[in-house]
Amino acid sequence: MLRRSALFMPGNNPAMLLSAPILGSDCIIFDLEDSVALNQKDSARLLVKHAIETLDFGGVEVVVRINPVSSPEWKQDLREIVPVHPDAIMIPKACKEDVEEIERFIVEIEEEKQLTKKVKLMIIVETAYGIETIVDTLRCSRRIECVLLGAEDLTTDLGIKRTKEGREIDYARAKVAMAARAFSVQAMDTPFTDVEDQEGLVKDTLNAKSLGFSAKACIHPNQIDAVHAVFDPTQSEID
């Protein structure tokens, strides 16, 4: 599918879940991880489950970001979400070992529930280990169809400052884009976190596009149009 934008939405906000299909993003990522407090994990996964079951998303891709393998929540996330047929599961802090463990558990659920639709995987690389082993991760599963660079957690892992200019993530961007191309999966760029700076967003998205990214994650609906404008082909490119 055409995937230029992916909008993160907290899984514990009913009003936002209801508005998801009409916000204009190519892809919606319902988040069960960072944006959901520990005491709201159970309610968030049930809200997301019921939203997928009952809402008409039209042509919008539906993805659910589960909790990482290092947490006690990820298996229950998958038990609730996989049977309602999201388009993809997003794996945070991805590495080969975690992807393989998650895929094994997904297969168990699919076989137990006799699911004919096989859920796809998106991965987020957001640690130094994840960046340096990305080739092994992409090689380990044929379900992976998109890799997202998570710059906020990556710079935290590196112990460095995250800046608007983004020079500190140049190496990670280039490595993710190159590896994604080598394995014929899509490279999606990290969100631009200043939701009021449209000029900065466009500049950051153009930079990502120049490196080989073809989509960008968003954290606010007002970022979607600018991201689409960058990734839509120009008339001269169409000609």
Rosetta blueprint (number, residue, H / E / L):
1 M L
2 L L
3 R L
4 R L
5 S E
6 A E
7 L E
8 F E
9 M E
10 P E
11 G L
12 N L
13 N L
14 P H
15 A H
16 M H
17 L H
18 L H
19 S H
20 A H
21 P H
22 I H
23 L L
24 G L
25 S L
26 D L
27 C E
28 I E
29 I E
30 F E
31 D E
32 L L
33 E L
34 D L
35 S L
36 V L
37 A L
38 L H
39 N H
40 Q H
41 K H
42 D H
43 S H
44 A H
45 R H
46 L H
47 L H
48 V H
49 K H
50 H H
51 A H
52 I H
53 E H
54 T H
55 L L
56 D L
57 F L
58 G L
59 G L
60 V L
61 E E
62 V E
63 V E
64 V E
65 R E
66 I L
67 N L
68 P L
69 V L
70 S L
71 S L
72 P L
73 E L
74 W H
75 K H
76 Q H
77 D H
78 L H
79 R H
80 E H
81 I H
82 V H
83 P H
84 V H
85 H L
86 P L
87 D L
88 A E
89 I E
90 M E
91 I E
92 P L
93 K L
94 A L
95 C L
96 K H
97 E H
98 D H
99 V H
100 E H
101 E H
102 I H
103 E H
104 R H
105 F H
106 I H
107 V H
108 E H
109 I H
110 E H
111 E H
112 E H
113 K H
114 Q L
115 L L
116 T L
117 K L
118 K L
119 V L
120 K E
121 L E
122 M E
123 I E
124 I E
125 V E
126 E L
127 T L
128 A H
129 Y H
130 G H
131 I H
132 E H
133 T L
134 I H
135 V H
136 D H
137 T H
138 L H
139 R H
140 C L
141 S L
142 R L
143 R L
144 I E
145 E E
146 C E
147 V E
148 L E
149 L E
150 G L
151 A H
152 E H
153 D H
154 L H
155 T H
156 T H
157 D H
158 L H
159 G L
160 I L
161 K L
162 R L
163 T L
164 K L
165 E L
166 G L
167 R H
168 E H
169 I H
170 D H
171 Y H
172 A H
173 R H
174 A H
175 K H
176 V H
177 A H
178 M H
179 A H
180 A H
181 R H
182 A H
183 F L
184 S L
185 V L
186 Q E
187 A E
188 M E
189 D E
190 T L
191 P L
192 F L
193 T L
194 D L
195 V L
196 E L
197 D L
198 Q H
199 E H
200 G H
201 L H
202 V H
203 K H
204 D H
205 T H
206 L H
207 N H
208 A H
209 K H
210 S H
211 L H
212 G L
213 F L
214 S L
215 A E
216 K E
217 A E
218 C E
219 I L
220 H L
221 P H
222 N H
223 Q H
224 I H
225 D H
226 A H
227 V H
228 H H
229 A H
230 V H
231 F H
232 D L
233 P L
234 T L
235 Q H
236 S H
237 E H
238 I H
239 D L
